């Protein structure tokens, strides 16, 4: 794994997303969010988002035999929710809820090519 600096005790620090097709997952998240990846073999890839500096990782994609929706919901932040909806659908994701308003802004949920459900929110 790339060097990872832990800065905030007892906070969520790294998340692993199970995927059934590593290449399809990397293509989707790269196209939808601009993420880059560090390959650690055929079954794992570290996630480097646009927020991480110097190659630090925010999480990883882990190859899995199957994916089950309904676990913890990962929420990403966007400064342009409508553009993010368009990027997610153009990359092959499916919007499954929203966009809708909630206290604090707007959000939507989507599924990735492996069937994981994630959400994106924005202040407007």
Buried (B, 14 or more C-beta within 10 A) or exposed (E): EEEBEEEEEEEEEEEEBBBBEBEBBBBBBEBBBEBBBBEBEEEBBBBBBEEBEEEBBBBBBBBBEEBEEEEEEBEBEBEEBEEBBEBBEEBBBEBEEBBEEEEEBBBBBBBBBBBBBBBBBBEE
